Amino acid sequence: MSNPGPNIYLPEEERPDYAPSDSSEDDDSDGDEDGQPGDDPAFEMEPTVLPMLRDIHRRLAGGEDAMPSANYMGCKYIFEVANKIRRFGIDERATADDRGRSYLTPIPDVYDDVTKPPSWVEDWQHFTFGGYTAAELKAQGAFDPEMDFSAPAHDSLQGGLHPFLARDKWVQPNFEGGRELDPYLHYIMPGTPETPRQFGRYDLRTNDVLWDAMQPALRLASKVLSSNPPFWQAIQDLYTRRPVEHRLVPDELEEGVSLTSVWLECDEDKMYTEARDLRRRNFDAAGITAFVLDRLLHLGFTSPMTTYNKECISGLTRMVPGRDFSSPCQDVVNVVISPELVWPLLVPHYSAAEKTAVSMKIACVLLHELADDPEAEEGFAFENSIWGGVMVEQVMGPEMGMDHGFPTSAHVNIHSWPTPAKVPHPPRISDLPQGEHNQFDTGWPKQLTEPPRTMIARQTAIPVAAFSGFFDESFWTGGGPFDKYGHQALRISTHQWEGRPLKSQYKFHYTREKDVWRAFASRRVVRWFGAAFHLLQRAKQYALAAYLAAKTDEAAERLVMRKRLHYEKKTWPRNDALLFRHISEIRRLLPLLPGLMDTYRRAKAGQDHADAPTMDGALLAYVEQARLIIIEASEIQRRLGIEVQYLQYIVLGILKQDKETRIRLRRYMDLMRFRIQSVLIRMADETTDAALTWVYQQFSDEFLPDIPPDPDTILHQRASRVTFMGVELMSTFPSTRQQLSDLAEVITVCTDAADDGELGSPPLDRFNLLVDGAGLRAMRTKQRDLCRLAYAHALDLRPGSPEQRIVAAWNGALVKQGELAQAANGEQRAAIRAELIGDILRVVGPARRQADENQAG
């Protein structure tokens, strides 16, 4: 096999020399002392069972001889979650004597020179980690198994669990174990010299080991819910619902269909008439919602390979008949999470940093699902309101997941929300292949998207230290970050952490199929590319499929880039409005400060009447107002950082085009420079003047001398918090402001470089918030890494195989596309087009038939 990723991957069995430890040859597996496999049921199976394992995802066939039959009578299958995979498995293309994990480099004592690992190692990392290498993740602080880090104890967060997450809520359904696609969910975890092997069932009600392992995640989710975030209040409250504006919906709705929008604030003039009447009667809508959900809610685990969850997602909310849980209710709300998400918590030798990242993901999934609406996806909006982005990910991606031998990602990524659009206009239910009919076709879009969504995806690998504090009680109380900033403390910055820049990944999603057709002069050819892509993926040639698809998109990029920017600039007013909302709040709060200052001065001079606030009371009021202003300034800084990253990526996207395309796109460079200078920099300067200079400086000069020195007083504690917040913001905000100026200067340098409209070369060191931090050179290097990896995999293909013929034909089509672009006239273009179509038609039929036969065999 030329690619990592068999369905069942047992490194110790397939590669006896494989050492799963972090940096030594010592075998910490659960095998016998002589290095042979131990007594796990995974190694007791007959060879004839292996083909069945390829189809039944890590369910181990057998009966009583494969498990303690006294406890699990009637179970036909065991779902075993990656009991042999060490973090990321190994790359089968590695040499037989390579003992290292291919994803984590450099690894001491594995390579002769740890600073120069084999080239295929980092090529593969770029591909599997979405553009990051293991070294980049380590430098970012996002993933490092050897990180010096203390794991959160199961009781490090004080207070009980939220009622929705209590242990009696975790119930596995009655149908579990009764059918092939709903087996009992078990785990078998290898032991170490210090700890015995573990065997257990995914059932929190009965499994104390699993219950203890999940305590940090459950307690963090409970802390967030108990803090009562505004979004959580809104989705429980009937009074925040409003009808969707008529201009956004069809003229006529089917009987029984209603469209509702959720808002954070109540507005009696805009809410439903019935809701307004109930509110005036003091009906506790949120309390009733909580009561009903508490009664109907059941939590549990389910496999991503079940009939309920074909998309391999990490969590799911579903309505299930009450009889499946022995409930008197007709239906219950069943929130389930994937065992693939949880199993790393049970591996004894996994590091504290890794388990903290896993606990963070579990908490995010639980919060997402508790707020979720199966149609509106409110869970993502809830995540965004808490963390400033979305953290829930698939545990099995369509290209790279545990169903092909890979566990979930090692680090926590934060993604932009709303998700980027792949097309400028939302699809309609009627957008079906010709001749097909959908009974639910109403003629209106599947989604209402106003304002328009971005077409650029963003993800950032978050340092473990950026969220590890959430698991400690000191974060929430005693003057910790939550005590200072409130819910703003949970919103994670993606452009910098503790004063150093964070690298982010960006990607354009929008590629018009029409432009690809034009680039290759044929719809048939483009449809063939789609079929070939899926055939390569079925053969597990992921790198080849990704590389050839990327090269195909590149062929049309010159045609599509202008359209991308045309639609992207329509999102800028929305982004500016979000920033302006916080500027407006600062403008509202600032005029209140002079009155509070006068009150304080009169109290200090003893000039007020007896009922007036004391000097300490006036000081407290001013301190609280200053704290609110600094919180708004912190959110402005976070959003400006995102804008800098985002605009850096767009500028690089323009500069990497050919000369003719760069000239055509010059106007968008001018628009970006105008927006940076006239909107973003002005907002940054106003924030600096208001929150940093005026408020903080006045507070330091006039109020701090009168703060009581006793640290136990409330006034001293609150003043200390504001002082810390001000110092922190003043130390980081100027760098964000400077990055805006630097980017405007880069655009100026590029646009003023030549008189013919051509764009000059940028200063490459100014793109410091992208993983492609070195600029265009690094972007090309990254593409070359994928090319080199794909080339290595192509060399391993068997001559004459379906995959080899597909790759050859696809490469030939890309060469022909270059000839099409250079065709001198229509006649020459038509001849090249005919030759191109003929080449692919000779390949696609036989290749598809052979691939189908291989799949069946």
C-alpha positions in Angstrom: 0.0 0.0 0.0 1.5 3.3 -1.0 -0.4 5.4 1.5 -0.8 5.3 5.2 -4.2 4.4 6.3 -5.4 0.8 6.3 -8.9 0.2 7.8 -7.5 -1.8 10.7 -4.1 -0.6 11.7 -2.3 -2.5 14.4 1.3 -1.2 14.3 2.8 -3.8 16.8 1.3 -6.6 14.7 2.2 -5.3 11.3 5.6 -3.9 12.2 7.1 -5.8 15.2 10.0 -3.3 15.3 7.7 -0.4 15.9 8.2 1.3 19.2 5.2 3.5 20.3 7.1 5.4 23.0 7.8 9.0 22.6 11.6 8.9 22.1 13.0 5.5 23.1 13.1 1.9 21.9 11.5 0.6 25.0 8.3 -1.3 24.3 5.5 0.1 26.4 2.9 -1.9 24.6 0.8 -4.6 26.1 2.7 -7.4 24.5 4.6 -10.2 26.2 8.2 -9.7 27.4 9.5 -11.4 24.2 7.9 -8.8 22.1 5.1 -10.9 20.8 1.5 -9.7 20.9 -0.3 -10.1 24.2 -3.6 -11.6 25.1 -5.9 -8.8 23.8 -8.9 -10.1 21.9 -7.5 -8.2 18.9 -4.8 -10.8 18.6 -6.9 -13.9 19.3 -8.8 -13.7 16.0 -8.4 -16.2 13.2 -7.1 -14.8 9.9 -10.5 -15.3 8.3 -11.9 -12.6 10.5 -9.7 -9.9 9.1 -11.8 -9.3 6.0 -14.9 -8.8 8.1 -13.0 -6.2 10.2 -12.4 -4.2 7.0 -16.2 -3.8 6.7 -17.2 -3.6 10.4 -15.2 -0.7 11.7 -13.0 -2.0 14.5 -15.8 -4.3 15.8 -14.2 -7.5 17.0 -16.1 -10.6 16.0 -16.5 -13.4 18.4 -18.7 -14.0 21.4 -18.0 -15.1 25.0 -14.4 -16.1 24.3 -13.6 -12.5 23.3 -14.9 -10.7 26.4 -16.2 -11.3 29.9 -19.4 -13.0 29.0 -20.9 -12.7 32.5 -21.2 -9.0 32.1 -22.1 -8.6 28.5 -24.4 -11.5 27.5 -25.8 -11.3 24.1 -23.2 -8.9 22.7 -22.2 -10.1 19.2 -19.7 -7.3 18.5 -17.3 -5.2 20.5 -16.5 -1.7 19.2 -12.9 -1.3 19.9 -11.6 2.3 19.6 -8.1 2.4 18.3 -6.6 0.3 21.0 -3.3 -0.2 19.1 -2.9 3.2 17.5 -0.3 5.4 19.2 -1.4 9.0 18.5 -1.1 8.9 14.7 0.1 5.5 13.8 3.0 5.3 11.4 3.5 5.8 7.7 3.8 2.5 5.8 6.1 4.1 3.3 8.7 4.6 6.0 11.7 2.2 5.9 11.4 -1.0 7.9 14.0 0.2 10.5 12.3 3.6 11.1 11.0 3.4 14.7 9.6 6.9 14.9 6.1 8.2 14.6 6.0 9.7 11.2 3.9 12.7 12.3 6.0 13.9 15.2 9.5 15.3 14.4 12.2 15.7 15.3 12.3 12.6 17.5 15.4 12.1 19.5 17.4 8.9 18.9 15.4 7.9 15.8 17.1 10.0 13.2 20.9 10.4 13.0 20.3 14.2 12.8 17.1 15.3 14.4 17.3 18.6 12.7 17.1 16.9 9.3 14.3 14.3 9.3 13.6 12.5 5.9 11.8 14.8 3.5 8.7 12.6 3.3 8.1 13.1 7.0 7.3 16.8 6.9 5.6 16.4 3.5 3.1 14.1 5.1 2.7 16.3 8.1 1.8 19.3 5.8 -0.9 17.2 4.3 -2.4 15.5 7.3 -2.2 18.5 9.7 -3.8 20.8 7.1 -0.7 22.8 6.3 1.2 22.7 9.7 4.2 20.5 10.4 4.7 19.0 13.8 7.5 21.5 14.3 5.2 24.4 13.6 2.6 23.0 16.0 5.2 22.6 18.6 6.5 26.2 18.1 2.9 27.5 18.3 2.5 25.5 21.6 -0.5 23.7 20.1 0.9 20.1 20.3 4.0 18.6 21.9 3.8 15.3 23.7 6.8 16.2 25.8 5.3 19.6 26.9 6.0 20.4 30.5 2.5 20.6 31.6 0.4 19.7 34.7 -2.9 17.9 33.9 -6.0 19.3 35.4 -7.2 17.1 38.2 -10.7 15.7 38.0 -11.7 18.1 40.8 -9.6 21.1 39.8 -12.8 23.0 39.0 -15.0 23.4 42.1 -18.7 23.1 42.3 -21.1 20.4 41.2 -22.0 19.5 37.6 -24.8 21.3 35.8 -28.0 19.3 36.1 -28.0 18.7 32.4 -24.7 16.8 32.7 -25.3 14.9 35.9 -24.4 11.2 36.0 -27.9 10.0 35.9 -28.4 11.7 32.5 -25.9 9.3 30.9 -27.9 6.3 29.7 -27.1 4.0 26.8 -30.2 3.0 24.8 -32.0 -0.3 25.2 -31.2 -1.3 21.6 -27.5 -1.1 22.1 -26.0 -4.5 21.4 -29.1 -5.8 19.7 -28.1 -5.3 16.1 -24.9 -5.1 14.0 -24.9 -1.3 13.6 -25.5 -0.7 17.3 -23.1 -2.9 19.1 -22.1 -2.5 22.7 -19.3 0.1 22.8 -16.2 -1.3 24.5 -12.6 -0.3 24.8 -9.4 -2.2 25.4 -6.5 0.0 26.4 -3.0 -1.4 26.6 -1.3 -1.3 29.9 2.1 0.0 31.0 4.6 -1.4 33.5 2.8 0.8 36.1 -0.8 0.3 35.1 -2.7 -2.8 34.0 -4.6 -3.2 30.8 -8.1 -1.7 30.8 -11.2 -3.3 29.5 -14.5 -1.5 29.8 -17.7 -0.2 28.3 -18.6 3.3 27.2 -21.3 3.9 29.7 -20.7 6.7 32.2 -23.4 5.5 34.5 -21.6 2.3 35.3 -17.9 2.9 34.4 -16.1 4.8 37.2 -12.8 4.9 35.3 -14.4 6.7 32.3 -16.4 8.9 34.6 -13.2 10.1 36.4 -11.4 10.6 33.1 -14.2 12.9 31.8 -14.5 15.0 34.9 -12.4 18.0 33.5 -14.5 18.2 30.4 -17.8 17.8 32.2 -16.9 20.4 34.8 -15.7 22.9 32.2 -19.0 22.6 30.3 -20.8 23.0 33.6 -18.9 26.1 34.5 -19.8 27.7 31.1 -23.5 26.8 31.4 -23.7 28.0 35.0 -22.1 31.3 34.0 -25.3 31.8 32.0 -23.9 33.3 28.7 -26.2 35.7 26.9 -26.6 33.3 24.0 -27.6 30.4 26.3 -30.2 32.7 27.9 -31.5 33.7 24.5 -32.0 30.2 23.1 -34.0 29.1 26.2 -36.2 32.1 26.2 -39.3 32.3 24.1 -39.3 36.1 24.2 -36.1 36.4 22.1 -37.8 34.8 19.1 -39.0 36.9 16.2 -40.5 36.2 12.7 -38.0 36.3 9.9 -38.3 39.4 7.8 -40.7 39.0 4.9 -38.2 40.1 2.3 -36.0 37.1 3.2 -38.7 34.4 2.8 -41.0 33.2 0.0 -44.2 35.0 -0.6 -46.2 32.0 0.5 -45.3 29.4 3.0 -46.8 26.0 3.2 -49.4 25.3 5.8 -47.7 24.6 9.2 -44.4 26.1 8.1 -43.0 29.0 10.2 -39.6 30.7 10.1 -38.2 32.0 13.4 -35.1 34.0 14.2 -33.3 34.1 17.6 -32.0 37.3 19.0 -30.0 38.1 22.1 -32.3 40.8 23.4 -36.0 41.0 23.9 -38.0 43.6 21.9 -41.7 43.6 22.6 -42.4 45.5 19.4 -40.8 42.8 17.2 -41.6 39.5 19.1 -44.6 37.3 18.4 -47.9 38.7 19.7 -48.6 35.5 21.7 -45.1 35.7 23.3 -45.7 39.4 24.2 -48.9 38.5 25.9 -47.2 35.7 27.9 -44.4 38.0 28.9 -46.8 40.6 30.3 -48.3 37.9 32.4 -44.8 37.0 33.8 -44.7 33.6 32.3 -41.3 32.1 32.9 -40.5 30.8 29.4 -36.9 30.0 30.1 -37.7 28.1 33.3 -40.2 26.0 31.4 -37.7 25.3 28.7 -35.1 24.2 31.2 -37.7 22.0 33.0 -38.8 20.2 29.9 -35.2 19.7 28.6 -34.1 18.4 32.0 -36.9 15.8 31.9 -36.4 14.7 28.3 -32.5 14.9 28.1 -30.5 11.7 27.8 -26.7 11.7 27.2 -24.6 8.9 25.9 -22.2 7.5 23.3 -22.6 6.3 19.7 -20.3 5.2 17.0 -19.8 7.4 14.0 -20.3 4.3 11.9 -23.9 3.8 12.9 -26.9 4.4 10.7 -27.5 7.6 12.7 -24.2 9.2 12.0 -22.9 8.6 8.5 -20.9 11.9 8.5 -18.5 10.8 11.2 -19.1 13.8 13.3 -18.1 14.1 16.9 -21.5 14.7 18.4 -25.2 14.4 17.5 -28.6 15.5 18.8 -31.5 13.4 17.9 -35.1 12.6 18.9 -35.5 9.0 20.0 -38.6 7.1 21.1 -38.9 7.1 24.9 -39.2 3.3 25.0 -35.6 3.0 23.9 -34.6 4.5 27.3 -37.5 3.0 29.3 -38.8 6.5 29.6 -42.5 7.3 30.1 -42.1 10.2 27.6 -43.2 9.6 24.0 -39.8 11.0 22.7 -36.6 12.0 24.4 -33.8 14.3 23.4 -30.7 12.1 23.0 -27.3 13.9 22.9 -24.5 11.5 22.0 -20.8 12.0 21.5 -18.3 9.8 19.7 -16.0 7.3 21.5 -13.3 8.3 19.0 -13.3 11.7 20.8 -12.9 10.2 24.2 -10.5 7.3 24.1 -7.2 9.3 24.4 -8.3 10.2 27.9 -7.9 6.5 28.8 -4.4 5.9 27.4 -2.1 5.9 30.4 1.1 7.2 28.6 -0.6 10.1 26.8 0.7 13.4 28.0 -1.2 15.9 30.2 -1.2 18.5 27.3 -2.8 16.0 25.0 -5.5 15.0 27.5 -6.2 18.7 28.2 -6.8 19.3 24.5 -9.1 16.2 24.3 -11.1 17.5 27.4 -11.4 20.9 25.7 -12.9 19.2 22.6 -15.3 17.1 24.6 -16.6 20.2 26.5 -17.0 22.1 23.2 -19.0 19.2 21.7 -21.3 18.9 24.7 -22.0 22.7 24.7 -22.6 22.6 21.0 -25.1 19.8 21.2 -27.0 21.2 24.2 -27.6 24.4 22.3 -28.1 22.7 18.9 -31.1 22.9 16.6 -30.9 20.1 14.0 -31.9 22.5 11.2 -30.6 26.0 12.3 -27.3 24.7 13.7 -27.5 27.0 16.7 -24.7 25.0 18.3 -22.1 26.6 16.1 -23.5 30.1 16.8 -23.3 29.2 20.5 -19.7 28.1 20.2 -18.8 31.3 18.3 -20.4 33.4 21.0 -18.4 31.7 23.7 -14.9 31.1 22.2 -14.9 33.6 19.3 -14.9 30.8 16.8 -15.9 27.1 16.3 -13.9 24.2 17.8 -16.1 21.2 17.0 -14.6 19.1 14.3 -15.3 15.8 12.6 -13.5 12.9 14.3 -13.3 11.2 10.9 -12.8 13.4 7.9 -13.8 12.2 4.5 -10.1 12.0 3.5 -8.3 11.3 6.8 -10.0 9.7 9.8 -10.1 6.9 12.2 -12.0 4.7 9.6 -8.7 4.7 7.8 -6.5 4.2 10.8 -6.1 7.7 12.0 -7.4 9.2 15.3 -8.8 12.6 15.7 -6.5 15.6 15.4 -4.0 16.1 18.2 -4.5 19.8 18.7 -7.4 22.2 19.1 -8.2 24.2 16.1 -10.5 27.2 16.1 -12.4 27.9 12.9 -14.2 31.0 11.6 -18.0 31.1 11.8 -20.2 31.4 9.8 -18.5 28.7 7.7 -17.3 30.0 4.4 -19.5 29.7 1.4 -18.5 27.7 -1.6 -20.9 29.5 -3.9 -22.0 33.2 -3.8 -25.7 32.3 -3.5 -27.1 29.6 -1.2 -28.2 26.5 -3.0 -31.9 25.7 -3.4 -33.6 22.4 -2.9 -34.6 22.5 -6.5 -30.9 22.3 -7.5 -31.0 18.6 -8.3 -29.8 16.7 -11.3 -32.1 17.0 -14.3 -35.0 14.6 -14.2 -35.0 14.2 -10.4 -37.7 15.5 -8.1 -37.7 16.4 -4.4 -41.0 16.4 -2.6 -39.7 19.1 -0.2 -38.9 21.5 -3.0 -40.4 24.9 -2.0 -38.4 26.9 -4.5 -36.5 28.9 -1.9 -32.9 28.6 -0.6 -31.8 25.9 1.9 -30.2 28.7 4.0 -30.9 32.3 4.6 -27.6 34.1 4.4 -27.8 37.8 5.1 -25.4 39.5 5.2 -23.4 37.3 2.7 -20.9 34.8 4.1 -17.2 35.0 3.5 -15.6 32.6 1.0 -12.4 32.3 2.9 -11.9 29.6 5.5 -9.7 30.3 8.5 -8.3 27.9 11.1 -5.7 28.5 13.8 -4.0 25.9 16.0 -4.5 27.2 19.5 -1.7 26.9 22.1 -2.6 24.6 24.9 -1.8 27.3 27.4 -4.5 29.5 25.9 -7.3 27.2 27.2 -5.7 25.1 29.9 -6.5 27.9 32.4 -10.2 27.2 31.8 -9.8 24.0 33.8 -8.6 25.7 36.9 -10.8 27.2 39.5 -8.5 30.3 39.8 -9.5 31.2 36.3 -13.2 31.7 37.4 -12.8 33.1 40.8 -10.4 35.1 43.1 -9.6 37.8 40.7 -8.9 35.5 37.8 -9.5 36.3 34.1 -13.2 35.5 34.2 -13.6 37.6 37.3 -11.9 40.5 35.4 -13.3 40.2 31.8 -16.5 38.1 32.2 -17.3 36.0 29.2 -14.8 38.0 27.1 -12.1 36.0 28.9 -13.2 32.8 27.1 -12.9 34.4 23.6 -9.6 33.2 22.2 -7.4 35.5 20.2 -6.2 33.9 16.9 -3.6 36.5 15.9 -1.4 36.6 19.0 -0.9 34.9 22.4 1.1 36.5 25.2 2.5 39.0 22.8 3.8 36.6 20.1 2.1 36.1 16.8 0.0 33.0 16.1 0.1 31.4 12.6 -3.2 30.7 10.9 -4.3 28.8 7.9 -6.5 30.4 5.2 -8.1 29.0 2.1 -10.3 30.2 -0.6 -13.4 28.1 -0.9 -15.1 29.6 -3.9 -14.2 28.1 -7.3 -16.8 28.5 -10.0 -17.4 25.3 -11.9 -18.1 27.4 -15.0 -14.6 28.8 -14.8 -13.1 25.4 -14.6 -15.1 24.3 -17.6 -13.7 27.4 -19.5 -10.2 26.6 -18.5 -10.4 23.1 -19.9 -12.9 23.9 -22.7 -15.1 21.0 -21.7 -17.7 20.1 -19.1 -17.1 16.5 -19.8 -13.4 16.8 -18.7 -14.3 18.5 -15.5 -16.9 15.8 -14.6 -14.2 13.2 -15.3 -11.9 15.0 -12.8 -14.6 14.6 -10.2 -15.0 10.9 -10.8 -11.3 10.4 -10.9 -10.9 12.2 -7.6 -13.4 9.9 -5.8 -11.7 6.8 -7.4 -8.3 7.9 -6.0 -9.8 8.4 -2.6 -11.4 5.0 -2.6 -8.0 3.6 -3.3 -6.7 5.7 -0.3 -4.5 7.8 -2.6 -5.4 10.9 -0.7 -2.2 12.9 -1.4 -2.5 12.2 -5.1 -6.2 13.2 -5.2 -5.5 16.4 -3.2 -2.6 17.5 -5.3 -4.3 16.9 -8.7 -7.4 18.6 -7.5 -5.3 21.6 -6.3 -3.6 21.8 -9.7 -6.9 21.7 -11.4 -8.2 24.6 -9.4 -5.0 26.5 -10.1 -5.7 26.3 -13.8 -8.9 28.2 -13.2 -7.6 30.5 -10.5 -6.8 33.3 -13.0 -10.4 33.3 -14.1 -12.0 33.0 -10.7 -9.9 35.3 -8.5 -11.7 38.4 -9.6 -15.1 36.8 -8.7 -13.8 35.7 -5.4 -12.7 39.3 -4.5 -16.0 40.7 -5.9 -18.1 38.7 -3.5 -15.6 38.9 -0.7 -15.7 42.7 -0.5 -19.4 42.4 0.1 -18.7 40.9 3.5 -16.6 43.9 4.6 -19.5 46.1 5.7 -20.7 43.3 8.0 -17.2 42.9 9.6 -17.0 46.7 10.0 -20.4 46.8 11.6 -19.3 44.2 14.2 -16.3 46.3 15.1 -18.4 49.5 15.1 -20.8 47.9 17.6 -18.1 47.7 20.2 -16.8 51.2 19.3 -20.4 52.4 19.8 -20.5 50.8 23.3 -17.3 52.6 24.2 -18.8 55.9 23.0 -21.9 55.2 25.2 -19.8 54.4 28.3 -17.3 57.3 28.0 -19.7 60.2 28.6 -20.7 58.6 31.9 -17.2 58.9 33.3 -17.1 62.7 33.9 -20.2 62.5 36.1 -18.7 59.6 38.1 -15.4 61.6 38.4 -17.3 64.7 39.7 -19.1 62.5 42.2 -15.8 61.1 43.4 -14.2 64.6 43.7 -17.1 66.0 45.7 -17.1 63.0 48.0 -13.4 63.3 48.5 -13.8 67.0 49.4 -16.7 66.3 51.6 -19.0 68.6 49.7 -21.9 66.1 49.0 -25.0 65.7 51.0 -25.5 62.8 53.4 -27.3 60.5 50.9 -24.5 60.9 48.3 -22.1 58.0 47.6 -19.1 57.7 49.8 -15.6 58.2 48.3 -15.1 54.4 48.2 -18.5 54.0 46.5 -17.7 56.6 43.9 -14.4 55.0 43.2 -16.1 51.6 42.8 -18.5 53.0 40.3 -15.7 54.5 38.3 -13.6 51.3 38.4 -16.5 49.2 37.1 -17.1 51.6 34.3 -13.4 51.6 33.3 -13.5 47.8 33.4 -16.4 47.6 30.9 -14.6 50.0 28.5 -11.4 47.9 28.6 -13.4 44.7 27.9 -14.9 46.3 24.8 -11.4 47.4 23.7 -10.1 43.8 24.2 -12.8 42.5 21.8 -11.9 45.2 19.3 -8.3 44.1 19.4 -9.3 40.5 18.9 -11.4 41.3 15.8 -8.7 43.7 14.4 -6.2 40.8 14.7 -8.5 38.6 12.7 -8.9 41.3 10.0 -5.1 41.7 9.7 -4.6 38.0 9.2 -7.5 37.8 6.7 -6.3 40.8 4.7 -2.7 39.5 4.6 -4.0 36.3 3.0 -6.0 38.2 0.3 -3.0 40.4 -0.5 -0.8 37.3 -0.9 -3.5 35.7 -3.0 -3.4 38.6 -5.4 0.4 38.9 -5.6 0.9 35.2 -6.5 -1.1 35.6 -9.7 0.5 36.2 -13.1 1.2 39.7 -14.3 -1.9 40.2 -16.4 -4.2 39.0 -13.5 -2.4 41.2 -11.0 -3.0 44.2 -13.1 -6.7 43.3 -13.3 -6.9 42.9 -9.5 -5.1 46.1 -8.7 -8.4 47.9 -7.8 -9.0 45.5 -5.0 -5.6 46.3 -3.5 -6.7 50.0 -3.5 -10.0 49.1 -1.9 -8.2 47.1 0.9 -5.8 50.0 1.5 -8.7 52.4 1.8 -10.5 50.2 4.2 -7.5 49.7 6.4 -6.6 53.4 6.6 -10.2 54.8 6.7 -11.9 52.2 8.8 -9.7 49.8 10.7 -6.9 52.1 11.7 -9.4 54.8 12.7 -11.2 52.4 14.9 -7.9 51.2 16.4 -6.8 54.8 17.1 -10.2 55.7 18.7 -9.9 52.6 20.9 -6.4 53.6 21.9 -7.3 57.2 22.7 -10.4 56.2 24.6 -9.7 53.0 26.5 -5.9 53.1 26.7 -4.9 56.7 27.0 -7.8 58.6 28.5 -9.5 56.0 30.7 -6.5 54.1 31.9 -4.1 57.1 32.2 -6.7 59.1 34.2 -7.4 56.1 36.4 -3.7 55.7 37.1 -3.0 59.4 37.7 -6.0 60.4 39.8 -7.6 57.4 41.4 -4.9 54.9 42.2 -3.3 57.0 44.9 -6.6 56.9 46.8 -7.0 53.1 46.6 -6.8 51.5 50.1 -3.5 49.6 50.5 -5.3 46.7 52.3 -5.5 43.9 49.7 -8.5 42.4 51.4 -10.8 45.3 50.6 -13.2 45.0 47.6 -12.0 48.3 46.3 -8.4 47.3 46.3 -9.1 44.0 44.5 -11.2 45.6 41.8 -8.7 48.4 41.2 -6.0 45.8 40.9 -8.0 44.0 38.3 -8.5 47.1 36.2 -4.8 48.0 36.5 -3.8 44.6 35.3 -6.3 44.7 32.4 -5.1 48.1 31.3 -1.4 47.1 31.4 -2.1 43.9 29.5 -4.0 45.8 26.8 -1.5 48.5 26.5 1.3 45.9 26.0 -0.4 44.1 23.1 -2.7 46.6 21.3 0.1 48.7 19.8 1.4 45.6 17.9 -2.0 45.0 16.3 -2.2 48.7 15.3 1.3 48.5 13.8 0.4 45.4 11.8 -2.4 47.3 10.2 0.0 50.1 9.3 2.5 47.6 7.9 -0.1 46.0 5.7 -1.2 49.4 4.3 2.4 50.2 3.6 2.9 46.8 1.8 0.0 47.6 -0.5 1.3 51.0 -1.2 4.8 49.6 -2.0 3.2 47.1 -4.4 0.8 49.5 -6.1 3.3 52.3 -6.6 6.1 50.1 -7.9 5.4 50.6 -11.7 3.7 52.9 -14.0 2.1 50.2 -16.2 -0.3 49.0 -13.5 1.8 46.1 -12.5 2.2 45.3 -8.8 5.7 45.3 -7.3 7.2 42.7 -5.0 6.1 43.0 -1.3 8.4 43.0 1.8 8.1 39.2 2.5 8.6 39.6 6.3 5.4 41.5 6.8 3.1 38.4 6.4 3.8 37.2 9.9 0.3 36.0 10.9 0.1 33.2 8.3 1.7 29.8 8.4 3.1 31.0 5.1 4.9 33.6 7.1 7.8 34.0 4.7 5.4 35.2 2.0 5.2 33.9 -1.6 8.3 31.8 -1.3 6.8 29.7 1.5 3.4 29.4 -0.3 5.2 27.9 -3.2 7.3 25.7 -0.9 4.2 24.3 0.7 2.7 23.5 -2.7 6.0 21.8 -3.7 5.9 19.7 -0.5 2.5 18.3 -1.6 3.8 17.8 -5.1 6.8 15.9 -3.8 4.6 13.7 -1.6 2.2 13.0 -4.5 5.1 12.2 -6.8 6.5 9.8 -4.3 3.2 8.0 -4.0 2.7 8.0 -7.8 6.0 6.1 -8.1 4.6 3.4 -5.9 1.6 2.8 -8.1 1.6 -0.5 -10.0 2.1 0.1 -13.7 -1.1 -0.4 -15.6 -3.2 -0.2 -12.4 -6.4 1.9 -12.5 -4.9 4.5 -10.2 -1.8 4.8 -12.3 -3.8 5.2 -15.5 -6.0 7.9 -13.8 -3.0 9.8 -12.6 -1.3 9.7 -16.0 -4.5 10.9 -17.8 -5.1 13.7 -15.2 -1.5 14.9 -15.6 -1.9 14.8 -19.3 -5.1 16.9 -19.1 -3.2 19.5 -17.0 -0.5 19.7 -19.7 -3.1 20.0 -22.4 -4.8 22.8 -20.5 -1.5 24.8 -20.7 -1.5 24.2 -24.4 -5.1 25.4 -24.6 -4.2 28.6 -22.8 -1.5 29.2 -25.4 -3.5 28.2 -28.5 -3.0 30.7 -31.3 -6.5 30.4 -32.8 -9.9 28.7 -32.5 -8.9 25.9 -34.9 -5.9 25.0 -32.8 -7.9 25.2 -29.6 -10.6 22.8 -31.0 -7.9 20.3 -32.0 -6.3 20.3 -28.5 -9.7 20.0 -26.9 -10.7 17.0 -29.0 -7.4 15.3 -28.2 -7.9 16.0 -24.5 -11.4 14.5 -24.4 -10.2 11.5 -26.3 -7.4 10.8 -23.9 -9.6 10.8 -20.8 -12.4 8.7 -22.4 -9.9 5.9 -23.0 -9.1 5.8 -19.3 -12.3 6.5 -17.3 -14.3 3.5 -18.3 -11.8 0.7 -17.8 -10.4 2.4 -14.7 -13.8 2.7 -13.0 -14.6 -1.0 -13.8 -11.3 -2.2 -12.5 -11.6 0.0 -9.3 -15.1 -1.4 -8.7 -13.8 -5.0 -9.1 -10.9 -4.3 -6.7 -13.4 -2.8 -4.2 -15.7 -5.8 -4.4 -12.7 -8.2 -4.1 
